[in-house]
């Protein structure tokens, strides 16, 4: 039962974290650069509170660290492209370059 709960918790947590980040698309002044995703200012406190709740309010007392960051990224990619039809290997490589930064961004409210 605990294993099933854990399997269900990670995708839900990943979806929650990424949906409340409230990223908006902002144009970069240099047209040669890609668009940057910037979180909406009002969601910064929510992300920080979520990080604190995960540490002190969750029954497992999980730290928001690189290990959890990697689990969240894997779960999010699996949710978005379960059949592996949309992302190409280069997309996955780009995501993996940010694998250990998700936890830092959430803690900082980014």
N, C-alpha and C positions, 0 to 999 in steps of 0.2 A: 504494500500500500504506500509506504514512504517513497519507494522508487517511482511509482506512478505519479504521486504528488509532485515529486521533483521534476519529472519529465514534463508535467503540465505547467509547472511554475515558471520555468526558464523562458518558454516562448511568450507567456503572458507578461512576464516582467520585461522582456525585450520589447514587446509591442508597446507596453506602457511607457517605458523610458524613451523610446524613440518618438512616440506620438505626443508626449507632453513637452518634448524639447521645443516644439513650436517653431521650427526652423522656417524662415522666410527666405525667398530668393532675392538677393541684392545684387545689383549690377556693379561690376568692377569698372573703375574709370578707364583702365587700359583695355581696349576691345580685344587685344590679342590673348588676354587671360580668360579663363572660364569664369562662369558665375560662381559666387561664393554663397554657401548656406550660412546664414547668421541667425542665431536663436532670437526670438522675440524677447525683449527685456522683461516682460512680466512673468516669464516662465523660469527665470533664473532661480528665484527663491524656491519654486516647486521642485526643481532638480536637486537643490541643496538639501531640502527637507527629505526628499526621497532617499538620498544617500545616507542621511542620518537615521532614518527610519529602518533602512535595511540593516544597519549595524546594531541599533539598539531595540528596535521594535519587532524584528523578525525572529521567529522561534529558533532559527539556526545561527543567529548572530553573525551573518555573513559580512565580510569586509568587501567594500567596493574596490577590488584590486584588479590586477592584470588578468588573473585567472577568470574571475567573474566577467570581466570585460570581454574576454575571448569567448566565453560561453554565450553571452548575450549577442555578440556579433554572429556567431554560428547559428543561433536560433533565429535571429532576424533574417539572415540570408535564406535559411531553410523555409521560413514563413513566406518570404517574398517570391522565391523561385523553387518551390518544392519539386517540380518536375525537371528542373535544370534546363529550362527552355529560353530564359530571358538573359541571364548573365553569361558572358563569355569569360574565358580564363583571365583575360586582362582585367575585367571588372573585379573578379575575385581577388586578383593580386593587388589591385588598388585598395580594396576593402581591407585586405590583410596587412597592408602597410600601416593602417590606422588601428589595428587590432588591440594594441596596448594603450591607446589614447582615449578610448571611450570612457573609462572610469575616471580619468583625470578631468575630462570635459564635463562630466556629470557633477563631480565634486565642486568644480569651479562655476557651475551654473551656465556653462556654455552649451 
